[in-house]
Each structure stands twice: as C-alpha cells, then as structure tokens.
Amino acid sequence: MTIGDQAGGGRVLSGRGLGPAGSSICVCPKCDYKEAHKRGVPCNQISCPKCGTKMRGENC
C-alpha cells in the first residue's frame, strides 16, 4: 500500500476551499453588481442585494 492509497492520502478538487486560486470578488451576472468574496461562503450561495440573482465568482 502506498501513501496515496491510505485513507485521506489522495486529494480531490471539488470546488471547495480553492484558496488563492478561488475568486476574491463575487459578481452578479445580471446587473454586474460586485462585492468582496466572504471566506467560507461560496459566491453562488449569495443573492445579489440589487436584483436577487445568485452571484458568481469573478473567475467563473
């Protein structure tokens, strides 16, 4: 058994906790409202305060 085969040894990128590669700004795709990304809260779980549309990460 190799180290990668042990429980927790392998890593899978699932879009969570991307760190520096993740978005620093959340943008509304409908009205272009922008706000700083809050750590631990994905942009797609935030509704735009202007129009109510779900936000997206700037890199998305």
DRENDO-1510 file (C-alpha; in Angstrom, 1 decimal, always signed):
<recs>
REC; n; res; u; v; w
REC; 1; MET; +0.0; +0.0; +0.0 .
REC; 2; THR; +1.4; +3.4; -0.9 .
REC; 3; ILE; +0.8; +6.7; +0.9 .
REC; 4; GLY; -1.7; +7.8; -1.7 .
REC; 5; ASP; -3.8; +4.7; -1.1 .
REC; 6; GLN; -4.2; +5.3; +2.6 .
REC; 7; ALA; -7.3; +7.0; +3.9 .
REC; 8; GLY; -7.1; +10.7; +3.4 .
REC; 9; GLY; -3.9; +10.4; +1.3 .
REC; 10; GLY; -5.5; +11.3; -2.0 .
REC; 11; ARG; -6.8; +14.7; -2.8 .
REC; 12; VAL; -9.8; +15.6; -4.9 .
REC; 13; LEU; -10.6; +19.1; -6.0 .
REC; 14; SER; -14.3; +19.5; -5.7 .
REC; 15; GLY; -14.5; +23.3; -5.9 .
REC; 16; ARG; -14.4; +23.8; -2.2 .
REC; 17; GLY; -11.5; +25.6; -0.4 .
REC; 18; LEU; -9.6; +26.5; -3.5 .
REC; 19; GLY; -7.6; +29.1; -1.6 .
REC; 20; PRO; -5.6; +31.6; -3.7 .
REC; 21; ALA; -7.0; +30.2; -7.0 .
REC; 22; GLY; -10.6; +30.9; -5.9 .
REC; 23; SER; -12.5; +34.2; -6.6 .
REC; 24; SER; -11.8; +37.3; -4.5 .
REC; 25; ILE; -14.9; +39.1; -5.9 .
REC; 26; CYS; -18.5; +37.9; -6.3 .
REC; 27; VAL; -20.2; +39.4; -9.4 .
REC; 28; CYS; -23.9; +39.4; -10.3 .
REC; 29; PRO; -24.2; +38.0; -13.9 .
REC; 30; LYS; -27.5; +40.0; -14.4 .
REC; 31; CYS; -26.7; +43.6; -13.2 .
REC; 32; ASP; -22.9; +43.4; -12.7 .
REC; 33; TYR; -23.0; +44.3; -9.0 .
REC; 34; LYS; -19.7; +43.4; -7.3 .
REC; 35; GLU; -18.8; +42.7; -3.7 .
REC; 36; ALA; -15.8; +41.2; -1.9 .
REC; 37; HIS; -15.9; +37.4; -1.5 .
REC; 38; LYS; -16.5; +36.3; +2.0 .
REC; 39; ARG; -14.3; +33.4; +3.1 .
REC; 40; GLY; -16.2; +30.2; +3.6 .
REC; 41; VAL; -19.3; +31.3; +1.7 .
REC; 42; PRO; -19.4; +30.4; -2.0 .
REC; 43; CYS; -20.4; +33.2; -4.3 .
REC; 44; ASN; -23.2; +31.0; -5.8 .
REC; 45; GLN; -24.9; +30.9; -2.4 .
REC; 46; ILE; -25.1; +34.7; -2.1 .
REC; 47; SER; -28.1; +36.6; -3.7 .
REC; 48; CYS; -27.4; +40.0; -5.3 .
REC; 49; PRO; -28.7; +42.8; -3.0 .
REC; 50; LYS; -29.8; +44.8; -6.0 .
REC; 51; CYS; -31.7; +42.2; -8.1 .
REC; 52; GLY; -31.8; +39.0; -6.2 .
REC; 53; THR; -29.9; +36.9; -8.8 .
REC; 54; LYS; -27.4; +34.4; -7.4 .
REC; 55; MET; -23.8; +35.8; -7.6 .
REC; 56; ARG; -20.8; +34.1; -9.3 .
REC; 57; GLY; -17.1; +34.2; -8.7 .
REC; 58; GLU; -15.3; +36.6; -10.9 .
REC; 59; ASN; -13.1; +33.8; -12.3 .
REC; 60; CYS; -16.2; +31.7; -13.2 .
</recs>
